[in-house]
Amino acid sequence: MPGMQEDSLRPMRWTDIDDLVRIDALLFEHDAWPAATWWAELRERPRRVYVVATGPDDRATAYGGLDVAGDVADVMTIGVSPQAQGRGLGQRLLDRLLQIAREAGVEAVLLEVRADNVAARNLYARNGFEQINVRRGYYQPGGVDALVLRRLLETPKNARGG
Ligand SMILES: CC(C)(COP(=O)(O)OP(=O)(O)OC[C@H]1O[C@@H](n2cnc3c(N)ncnc32)[C@H](O)[C@@H]1OP(=O)(O)O)[C@@H](O)C(=O)NCCC(=O)NCCS
């Protein structure tokens, strides 16, 4: 859109929590995080790294989080508010999380996705994530499978095939 400013990415702050709770509730029907969970995640810095995308008013419109645990990192969550979907924010957040993982020396990034979440599965597939396991009936209610996906990062060790 002409004249439209691109959203910027920055680390999450506690003042984002109200917006994150509201967006998360719109995106994850039964698995939405209450404010206490966001507070707890912030307390786990620097192991947990959360990034938000913000509009011109500096309010969060999208978010993504990573748990960095040595050789392995997990994508904790990624979400784009419904009005902001479909214009590349999910991809930019995932790029940033992968960059953070790479800089931390991570070799493999793991995540879980609902088998029925077409948009997220496409996003991860186009970013080189491959299915390594299935947790049958993981998401309740409904008993939807969780697919465990993995993306290997280009580290010296992985390049050696080791
Ligand atoms: C999944 C999600 C984060 C994608 O964010 P987004 O900003 O809308 O996605 P982008 O615009 O960056 O699109 C990147 C890619 O994602 C996939 N994608 C995004 N929306 C899609 C849709 N509605 N249908 C199919 N694929 C879709 C496509 O592969 C797309 O690439 P393409 O445009 O070249 O086809 C977003 O839909 C969302 O927040 N969903 C609800 C929460 C959720 O499911 N999070 C993931 C939990 S594991």
The ligand as a MOL file (V3000), in Angstrom:
LIG
                    3D

  0  0  0     0  0            999 V3000
M  V30 BEGIN CTAB
M  V30 COUNTS 48 50 0 0 0
M  V30 BEGIN ATOM
M  V30 1 C 0.5360 -18.8050 10.8180 0
M  V30 2 C 0.6300 -17.2750 10.8830 0
M  V30 3 C 1.5980 -16.9030 11.9970 0
M  V30 4 C 1.1710 -16.7600 9.5530 0
M  V30 5 O 1.3990 -15.3660 9.6650 0
M  V30 6 P 1.1390 -14.3620 8.4290 0
M  V30 7 O 1.7900 -13.0730 8.7660 0
M  V30 8 O -0.2900 -14.3330 8.1250 0
M  V30 9 O 1.9290 -15.1150 7.2540 0
M  V30 10 P 2.8080 -14.4560 6.0900 0
M  V30 11 O 2.0300 -13.3660 5.4420 0
M  V30 12 O 4.1540 -14.1320 6.6200 0
M  V30 13 O 2.9060 -15.6800 5.0660 0
M  V30 14 C 4.0320 -16.5420 5.0450 0
M  V30 15 C 3.6200 -17.9250 4.5230 0
M  V30 16 O 2.7390 -18.5580 5.4490 0
M  V30 17 C 1.8080 -19.3730 4.7380 0
M  V30 18 N 0.4580 -18.8480 4.9530 0
M  V30 19 C 0.1200 -17.7290 5.6420 0
M  V30 20 N -1.2170 -17.5690 5.6760 0
M  V30 21 C -1.7460 -18.6220 5.0060 0
M  V30 22 C -3.0710 -19.0340 4.7240 0
M  V30 23 N -4.1440 -18.3180 5.1230 0
M  V30 24 N -3.2490 -20.1780 4.0340 0
M  V30 25 C -2.2090 -20.9190 3.6170 0
M  V30 26 N -0.9150 -20.5750 3.8610 0
M  V30 27 C -0.6960 -19.4390 4.5470 0
M  V30 28 C 2.1860 -19.2720 3.2930 0
M  V30 29 O 3.1640 -20.2960 3.0250 0
M  V30 30 C 2.8510 -17.9230 3.2450 0
M  V30 31 O 3.7300 -17.7960 2.1520 0
M  V30 32 P 3.1360 -17.3790 0.7040 0
M  V30 33 O 2.4000 -16.1080 0.9190 0
M  V30 34 O 4.3480 -17.2530 -0.1240 0
M  V30 35 O 2.2420 -18.4870 0.2990 0
M  V30 36 C -0.7600 -16.6350 11.1080 0
M  V30 37 O -1.6610 -17.1580 10.1910 0
M  V30 38 C -1.3150 -16.8160 12.5130 0
M  V30 39 O -1.0420 -16.0370 13.4290 0
M  V30 40 N -2.1410 -17.8730 12.6940 0
M  V30 41 C -2.7920 -18.1320 13.9840 0
M  V30 42 C -1.7970 -18.5160 15.0510 0
M  V30 43 C -1.0080 -19.7420 14.6700 0
M  V30 44 O -1.5290 -20.6920 14.1320 0
M  V30 45 N 0.3220 -19.7230 14.9510 0
M  V30 46 C 1.2000 -20.8310 14.6850 0
M  V30 47 C 1.1020 -21.8400 15.7660 0
M  V30 48 S 2.2260 -23.1940 15.5160 0
M  V30 END ATOM
M  V30 BEGIN BOND
M  V30 1 1 1 2
M  V30 2 1 2 3
M  V30 3 1 2 4
M  V30 4 1 2 36
M  V30 5 1 4 5
M  V30 6 1 5 6
M  V30 7 2 6 7
M  V30 8 1 6 8
M  V30 9 1 6 9
M  V30 10 1 9 10
M  V30 11 2 10 11
M  V30 12 1 10 12
M  V30 13 1 10 13
M  V30 14 1 13 14
M  V30 15 1 14 15
M  V30 16 1 15 16
M  V30 17 1 15 30
M  V30 18 1 16 17
M  V30 19 1 17 18
M  V30 20 1 17 28
M  V30 21 1 18 19
M  V30 22 1 18 27
M  V30 23 2 19 20
M  V30 24 1 20 21
M  V30 25 1 21 22
M  V30 26 2 21 27
M  V30 27 1 22 23
M  V30 28 2 22 24
M  V30 29 1 24 25
M  V30 30 2 25 26
M  V30 31 1 26 27
M  V30 32 1 28 29
M  V30 33 1 28 30
M  V30 34 1 30 31
M  V30 35 1 31 32
M  V30 36 2 32 33
M  V30 37 1 32 34
M  V30 38 1 32 35
M  V30 39 1 36 37
M  V30 40 1 36 38
M  V30 41 2 38 39
M  V30 42 1 38 40
M  V30 43 1 40 41
M  V30 44 1 41 42
M  V30 45 1 42 43
M  V30 46 2 43 44
M  V30 47 1 43 45
M  V30 48 1 45 46
M  V30 49 1 46 47
M  V30 50 1 47 48
M  V30 END BOND
M  V30 END CTAB
M  END
